[in-house]
Amino acid sequence: MNIKPLADRVLIKPAAAEEKTVSGIIIPDTAKEKPLKGEVVAVGGGTKDEEMVLKTGDQVLYGKYAGTEIELDSDKYLIMRQSDVLAIL
């Protein structure tokens, strides 16, 4: 990976959205809900006021509208502040 987040930002690869419901109905792309969990791929160094708690490989939950979507090598990622992450799983 050739991207390094700055300060208290983290790069997250969102988990894949659900393809089917329990009853086996296939959900079209337009109706899929965005996943609210993912894996931390890269972390910044933190700031003098806020130590970096997250580390690469952590599974995390984040807010529905948190972060900025970016695309690298045809993969989608989210970059957000550490404070936008709600929990580590």
MARTOR-270318 format. One record per atom (N, C-alpha, C, O): residue in one letter; y, z, x; atom name; residue number from 1. Coordinates in nm, 3 decimals, always signed. Example, Ala and Ser with C-alpha at 12.3 -4.5 7.8 and 13.67 -1.06 7.14 Angstrom:
<nodes>
   residu     north        up      east   atome   num
        a    -0.569    +0.780    +1.319       N     1
        a    -0.450    +0.780    +1.230      CA     1
        a    -0.330    +0.780    +1.320       C     1
        a    -0.332    +0.846    +1.424       O     1
        s    -0.225    +0.708    +1.285       N     2
        s    -0.106    +0.714    +1.367      CA     2
        s    +0.003    +0.787    +1.290       C     2
        s    +0.114    +0.804    +1.341       O     2
</nodes>
This chain:
<nodes>
   residu     north        up      east   atome   num
        m    -0.118    +0.000    +0.086       N     1
        m    +0.000    +0.000    +0.000      CA     1
        m    +0.123    +0.000    +0.090       C     1
        m    +0.133    +0.081    +0.182       O     1
        n    +0.214    -0.090    +0.064       N     2
        n    +0.333    -0.101    +0.149      CA     2
        n    +0.458    -0.048    +0.082       C     2
        n    +0.569    -0.092    +0.113       O     2
        i    +0.443    +0.047    -0.009       N     3
        i    +0.559    +0.106    -0.075      CA     3
        i    +0.555    +0.258    -0.053       C     3
        i    +0.451    +0.321    -0.068       O     3
        k    +0.669    +0.314    -0.019       N     4
        k    +0.681    +0.458    +0.005      CA     4
        k    +0.795    +0.511    -0.080       C     4
        k    +0.911    +0.480    -0.052       O     4
        p    +0.766    +0.590    -0.184       N     5
        p    +0.872    +0.648    -0.266      CA     5
        p    +0.964    +0.737    -0.184       C     5
        p    +0.920    +0.799    -0.086       O     5
        l    +1.090    +0.744    -0.222       N     6
        l    +1.188    +0.826    -0.153      CA     6
        l    +1.207    +0.960    -0.224       C     6
        l    +1.184    +0.972    -0.345       O     6
        a    +1.248    +1.059    -0.149       N     7
        a    +1.284    +1.193    -0.200      CA     7
        a    +1.173    +1.251    -0.287       C     7
        a    +1.060    +1.266    -0.240       O     7
        d    +1.204    +1.285    -0.413       N     8
        d    +1.107    +1.352    -0.500      CA     8
        d    +1.040    +1.256    -0.598       C     8
        d    +0.999    +1.296    -0.707       O     8
        r    +1.029    +1.130    -0.560       N     9
        r    +0.967    +1.031    -0.648      CA     9
        r    +0.820    +1.012    -0.612       C     9
        r    +0.778    +1.032    -0.498       O     9
        v    +0.742    +0.971    -0.715       N    10
        v    +0.600    +0.944    -0.696      CA    10
        v    +0.566    +0.809    -0.758       C    10
        v    +0.630    +0.766    -0.853       O    10
        l    +0.465    +0.743    -0.703       N    11
        l    +0.415    +0.617    -0.756      CA    11
        l    +0.283    +0.645    -0.825       C    11
        l    +0.192    +0.702    -0.765       O    11
        i    +0.271    +0.605    -0.951       N    12
        i    +0.153    +0.637    -1.032      CA    12
        i    +0.091    +0.509    -1.085       C    12
        i    +0.161    +0.420    -1.133       O    12
        k    -0.041    +0.500    -1.076       N    13
        k    -0.116    +0.391    -1.138      CA    13
        k    -0.165    +0.442    -1.273       C    13
        k    -0.251    +0.530    -1.278       O    13
        p    -0.111    +0.388    -1.383       N    14
        p    -0.153    +0.436    -1.516      CA    14
        p    -0.301    +0.408    -1.542       C    14
        p    -0.356    +0.309    -1.495       O    14
        a    -0.363    +0.497    -1.618       N    15
        a    -0.501    +0.476    -1.660      CA    15
        a    -0.505    +0.359    -1.758       C    15
        a    -0.405    +0.331    -1.824       O    15
        a    -0.617    +0.293    -1.767       N    16
        a    -0.632    +0.179    -1.858      CA    16
        a    -0.623    +0.226    -2.003       C    16
        a    -0.671    +0.333    -2.037       O    16
        a    -0.561    +0.144    -2.087       N    17
        a    -0.551    +0.176    -2.230      CA    17
        a    -0.687    +0.158    -2.295       C    17
        a    -0.770    +0.080    -2.249       O    17
        e    -0.709    +0.232    -2.402       N    18
        e    -0.835    +0.223    -2.475      CA    18
        e    -0.854    +0.084    -2.533       C    18
        e    -0.762    +0.029    -2.594       O    18
        e    -0.972    +0.026    -2.515       N    19
        e    -1.002    -0.108    -2.565      CA    19
        e    -1.059    -0.103    -2.708       C    19
        e    -1.032    -0.193    -2.788       O    19
        k    -1.137    +0.000    -2.739       N    20
        k    -1.202    +0.010    -2.870      CA    20
        k    -1.182    +0.149    -2.928       C    20
        k    -1.159    +0.246    -2.854       O    20
        t    -1.190    +0.158    -3.059       N    21
        t    -1.187    +0.289    -3.125      CA    21
        t    -1.330    +0.341    -3.133       C    21
        t    -1.424    +0.273    -3.091       O    21
        v    -1.347    +0.460    -3.187       N    22
        v    -1.480    +0.520    -3.200      CA    22
        v    -1.570    +0.435    -3.288       C    22
        v    -1.690    +0.427    -3.264       O    22
        s    -1.513    +0.372    -3.389       N    23
        s    -1.594    +0.292    -3.481      CA    23
        s    -1.626    +0.153    -3.427       C    23
        s    -1.697    +0.077    -3.491       O    23
        g    -1.574    +0.118    -3.309       N    24
        g    -1.606    -0.010    -3.247      CA    24
        g    -1.507    -0.120    -3.275       C    24
        g    -1.530    -0.235    -3.236       O    24
        i    -1.396    -0.090    -3.344       N    25
        i    -1.295    -0.191    -3.373      CA    25
        i    -1.217    -0.221    -3.245       C    25
        i    -1.174    -0.129    -3.175       O    25
        i    -1.200    -0.349    -3.214       N    26
        i    -1.126    -0.387    -3.095      CA    26
        i    -0.977    -0.385    -3.126       C    26
        i    -0.933    -0.442    -3.226       O    26
        i    -0.899    -0.319    -3.039       N    27
        i    -0.755    -0.305    -3.060      CA    27
        i    -0.682    -0.416    -2.985       C    27
        i    -0.706    -0.433    -2.865       O    27
        p    -0.594    -0.493    -3.052       N    28
        p    -0.520    -0.597    -2.981      CA    28
        p    -0.418    -0.537    -2.885       C    28
        p    -0.376    -0.423    -2.902       O    28
        d    -0.378    -0.615    -2.782       N    29
        d    -0.284    -0.567    -2.681      CA    29
        d    -0.156    -0.513    -2.740       C    29
        d    -0.102    -0.415    -2.689       O    29
        t    -0.104    -0.575    -2.845       N    30
        t    +0.024    -0.533    -2.902      CA    30
        t    +0.015    -0.398    -2.971       C    30
        t    +0.117    -0.332    -2.989       O    30
        a    -0.104    -0.356    -3.011       N    31
        a    -0.119    -0.229    -3.083      CA    31
        a    -0.166    -0.115    -2.994       C    31
        a    -0.174    -0.001    -3.038       O    31
        k    -0.197    -0.146    -2.869       N    32
        k    -0.245    -0.041    -2.779      CA    32
        k    -0.133    +0.054    -2.744       C    32
        k    -0.019    +0.013    -2.718       O    32
        e    -0.165    +0.181    -2.743       N    33
        e    -0.067    +0.282    -2.705      CA    33
        e    -0.071    +0.299    -2.554       C    33
        e    -0.177    +0.297    -2.492       O    33
        k    +0.047    +0.316    -2.495       N    34
        k    +0.054    +0.332    -2.351      CA    34
        k    -0.018    +0.459    -2.310       C    34
        k    -0.005    +0.562    -2.376       O    34
        p    -0.096    +0.453    -2.202       N    35
        p    -0.163    +0.575    -2.156      CA    35
        p    -0.060    +0.675    -2.102       C    35
        p    +0.043    +0.635    -2.049       O    35
        l    -0.089    +0.802    -2.116       N    36
        l    +0.002    +0.906    -2.070      CA    36
        l    -0.055    +0.980    -1.950       C    36
        l    -0.009    +1.089    -1.915       O    36
        k    -0.156    +0.920    -1.886       N    37
        k    -0.211    +0.981    -1.766      CA    37
        k    -0.236    +0.874    -1.662       C    37
        k    -0.246    +0.755    -1.694       O    37
        g    -0.246    +0.917    -1.538       N    38
        g    -0.268    +0.822    -1.431      CA    38
        g    -0.297    +0.894    -1.301       C    38
        g    -0.309    +1.016    -1.296       O    38
        e    -0.308    +0.814    -1.194       N    39
        e    -0.339    +0.867    -1.062      CA    39
        e    -0.221    +0.846    -0.968       C    39
        e    -0.163    +0.737    -0.965       O    39
        v    -0.186    +0.949    -0.893       N    40
        v    -0.078    +0.940    -0.796      CA    40
        v    -0.126    +0.856    -0.678       C    40
        v    -0.228    +0.888    -0.616       O    40
        v    -0.053    +0.749    -0.648       N    41
        v    -0.090    +0.657    -0.541      CA    41
        v    -0.010    +0.685    -0.414       C    41
        v    -0.064    +0.674    -0.304       O    41
        a    +0.117    +0.721    -0.429       N    42
        a    +0.202    +0.751    -0.313      CA    42
        a    +0.307    +0.853    -0.355       C    42
        a    +0.347    +0.858    -0.471       O    42
        v    +0.351    +0.935    -0.259       N    43
        v    +0.452    +1.037    -0.287      CA    43
        v    +0.563    +1.030    -0.183       C    43
        v    +0.542    +0.987    -0.070       O    43
        g    +0.681    +1.074    -0.224       N    44
        g    +0.794    +1.085    -0.132      CA    44
        g    +0.785    +1.214    -0.054       C    44
        g    +0.690    +1.291    -0.068       O    44
        g    +0.885    +1.239    +0.028       N    45
        g    +0.884    +1.358    +0.113      CA    45
        g    +0.942    +1.482    +0.048       C    45
        g    +0.938    +1.590    +0.108       O    45
        g    +0.995    +1.471    -0.072       N    46
        g    +1.059    +1.584    -0.137      CA    46
        g    +1.206    +1.593    -0.097       C    46
        g    +1.255    +1.509    -0.021       O    46
        t    +1.275    +1.693    -0.146       N    47
        t    +1.415    +1.715    -0.111      CA    47
        t    +1.428    +1.855    -0.054       C    47
        t    +1.333    +1.933    -0.055       O    47
        k    +1.546    +1.885    -0.003       N    48
        k    +1.565    +2.020    +0.053      CA    48
        k    +1.561    +2.126    -0.056       C    48
        k    +1.532    +2.243    -0.028       O    48
        d    +1.591    +2.087    -0.181       N    49
        d    +1.589    +2.182    -0.292      CA    49
        d    +1.456    +2.186    -0.365       C    49
        d    +1.424    +2.285    -0.431       O    49
        e    +1.377    +2.078    -0.354       N    50
        e    +1.251    +2.070    -0.429      CA    50
        e    +1.139    +2.022    -0.338       C    50
        e    +1.141    +1.910    -0.288       O    50
        e    +1.042    +2.108    -0.318       N    51
        e    +0.925    +2.076    -0.236      CA    51
        e    +0.831    +1.984    -0.314       C    51
        e    +0.819    +1.998    -0.436       O    51
        m    +0.767    +1.890    -0.247       N    52
        m    +0.673    +1.798    -0.312      CA    52
        m    +0.542    +1.871    -0.337       C    52
        m    +0.473    +1.911    -0.244       O    52
        v    +0.508    +1.887    -0.465       N    53
        v    +0.387    +1.958    -0.506      CA    53
        v    +0.272    +1.860    -0.524       C    53
        v    +0.157    +1.892    -0.494       O    53
        l    +0.302    +1.740    -0.572       N    54
        l    +0.200    +1.639    -0.596      CA    54
        l    +0.152    +1.577    -0.466       C    54
        l    +0.226    +1.572    -0.368       O    54
        k    +0.027    +1.530    -0.466       N    55
        k    -0.026    +1.461    -0.350      CA    55
        k    -0.106    +1.340    -0.395       C    55
        k    -0.146    +1.331    -0.511       O    55
        t    -0.128    +1.249    -0.306       N    56
        t    -0.203    +1.127    -0.336      CA    56
        t    -0.341    +1.163    -0.389       C    56
        t    -0.410    +1.249    -0.334       O    56
        g    -0.381    +1.095    -0.496       N    57
        g    -0.512    +1.119    -0.557      CA    57
        g    -0.510    +1.213    -0.676       C    57
        g    -0.610    +1.221    -0.748       O    57
        d    -0.400    +1.285    -0.699       N    58
        d    -0.391    +1.375    -0.815      CA    58
        d    -0.395    +1.296    -0.945       C    58
        d    -0.332    +1.191    -0.956       O    58
        q    -0.468    +1.346    -1.043       N    59
        q    -0.469    +1.291    -1.178      CA    59
        q    -0.363    +1.369    -1.255       C    59
        q    -0.368    +1.492    -1.260       O    59
        v    -0.266    +1.299    -1.316       N    60
        v    -0.153    +1.366    -1.379      CA    60
        v    -0.129    +1.316    -1.521       C    60
        v    -0.171    +1.206    -1.559       O    60
        l    -0.059    +1.400    -1.598       N    61
        l    -0.006    +1.363    -1.730      CA    61
        l    +0.145    +1.349    -1.716       C    61
        l    +0.208    +1.427    -1.645       O    61
        y    +0.202    +1.249    -1.784       N    62
        y    +0.347    +1.230    -1.778      CA    62
        y    +0.398    +1.196    -1.916       C    62
        y    +0.321    +1.162    -2.005       O    62
        g    +0.530    +1.204    -1.933       N    63
        g    +0.592    +1.179    -2.062      CA    63
        g    +0.581    +1.033    -2.105       C    63
        g    +0.566    +0.944    -2.022       O    63
        k    +0.589    +1.010    -2.235       N    64
        k    +0.571    +0.877    -2.292      CA    64
        k    +0.672    +0.775    -2.238       C    64
        k    +0.636    +0.660    -2.216       O    64
        y    +0.795    +0.816    -2.217       N    65
        y    +0.898    +0.724    -2.172      CA    65
        y    +0.941    +0.750    -2.028       C    65
        y    +1.048    +0.706    -1.987       O    65
        a    +0.858    +0.821    -1.953       N    66
        a    +0.892    +0.857    -1.815      CA    66
        a    +0.873    +0.739    -1.721       C    66
        a    +0.783    +0.656    -1.740       O    66
        g    +0.957    +0.732    -1.621       N    67
        g    +0.938    +0.637    -1.512      CA    67
        g    +0.985    +0.496    -1.539       C    67
        g    +1.027    +0.461    -1.650       O    67
        t    +0.976    +0.416    -1.435       N    68
        t    +1.013    +0.275    -1.438      CA    68
        t    +0.891    +0.193    -1.401       C    68
        t    +0.827    +0.219    -1.299       O    68
        e    +0.858    +0.093    -1.484       N    69
        e    +0.744    +0.009    -1.456      CA    69
        e    +0.778    -0.090    -1.345       C    69
        e    +0.884    -0.152    -1.346       O    69
        i    +0.687    -0.103    -1.249       N    70
        i    +0.700    -0.205    -1.146      CA    70
        i    +0.565    -0.274    -1.130       C    70
        i    +0.461    -0.218    -1.164       O    70
        e    +0.567    -0.397    -1.077       N    71
        e    +0.444    -0.471    -1.057      CA    71
        e    +0.432    -0.507    -0.910       C    71
        e    +0.522    -0.568    -0.852       O    71
        l    +0.320    -0.469    -0.849       N    72
        l    +0.292    -0.498    -0.709      CA    72
        l    +0.154    -0.563    -0.700       C    72
        l    +0.056    -0.506    -0.748       O    72
        d    +0.147    -0.678    -0.640       N    73
        d    +0.018    -0.748    -0.623      CA    73
        d    -0.057    -0.759    -0.755       C    73
        d    -0.178    -0.735    -0.760       O    73
        s    +0.012    -0.796    -0.861       N    74
        s    -0.040    -0.814    -0.997      CA    74
        s    -0.096    -0.687    -1.060       C    74
        s    -0.166    -0.694    -1.161       O    74
        d    -0.069    -0.571    -1.002       N    75
        d    -0.105    -0.442    -1.062      CA    75
        d    +0.022    -0.374    -1.110       C    75
        d    +0.126    -0.384    -1.045       O    75
        k    +0.013    -0.304    -1.224       N    76
        k    +0.130    -0.234    -1.278      CA    76
        k    +0.127    -0.088    -1.235       C    76
        k    +0.023    -0.023    -1.237       O    76
        y    +0.245    -0.038    -1.197       N    77
        y    +0.262    +0.099    -1.153      CA    77
        y    +0.385    +0.157    -1.220       C    77
        y    +0.468    +0.085    -1.274       O    77
        l    +0.395    +0.289    -1.216       N    78
        l    +0.514    +0.360    -1.262      CA    78
        l    +0.570    +0.437    -1.144       C    78
        l    +0.495    +0.500    -1.069       O    78
        i    +0.701    +0.433    -1.128       N    79
        i    +0.765    +0.516    -1.028      CA    79
        i    +0.856    +0.613    -1.104       C    79
        i    +0.936    +0.571    -1.187       O    79
        m    +0.842    +0.742    -1.073       N    80
        m    +0.917    +0.844    -1.146      CA    80
        m    +0.942    +0.964    -1.058       C    80
        m    +0.881    +0.978    -0.951       O    80
        r    +1.031    +1.050    -1.101       N    81
        r    +1.057    +1.175    -1.031      CA    81
        r    +0.941    +1.271    -1.054       C    81
        r    +0.874    +1.267    -1.158       O    81
        q    +0.919    +1.356    -0.957       N    82
        q    +0.814    +1.457    -0.971      CA    82
        q    +0.835    +1.543    -1.095       C    82
        q    +0.739    +1.586    -1.158       O    82
        s    +0.961    +1.569    -1.131       N    83
        s    +0.991    +1.653    -1.247      CA    83
        s    +0.952    +1.588    -1.380       C    83
        s    +0.942    +1.657    -1.482       O    83
        d    +0.929    +1.456    -1.381       N    84
        d    +0.885    +1.386    -1.503      CA    84
        d    +0.735    +1.403    -1.528       C    84
        d    +0.687    +1.373    -1.638       O    84
        v    +0.663    +1.451    -1.428       N    85
        v    +0.520    +1.475    -1.443      CA    85
        v    +0.501    +1.608    -1.514       C    85
        v    +0.559    +1.709    -1.475       O    85
        l    +0.420    +1.608    -1.619       N    86
        l    +0.403    +1.727    -1.703      CA    86
        l    +0.293    +1.821    -1.652       C    86
        l    +0.307    +1.943    -1.660       O    86
        a    +0.184    +1.763    -1.598       N    87
        a    +0.071    +1.848    -1.555      CA    87
        a    -0.019    +1.772    -1.459       C    87
        a    -0.022    +1.649    -1.457       O    87
        i    -0.092    +1.849    -1.380       N    88
        i    -0.197    +1.794    -1.294      CA    88
        i    -0.329    +1.824    -1.362       C    88
        i    -0.353    +1.938    -1.403       O    88
        l    -0.415    +1.726    -1.375       N    89
        l    -0.545    +1.746    -1.440      CA    89
        l    -0.650    +1.791    -1.340       C    89
        l    -0.765    +1.813    -1.376       O    89
</nodes>
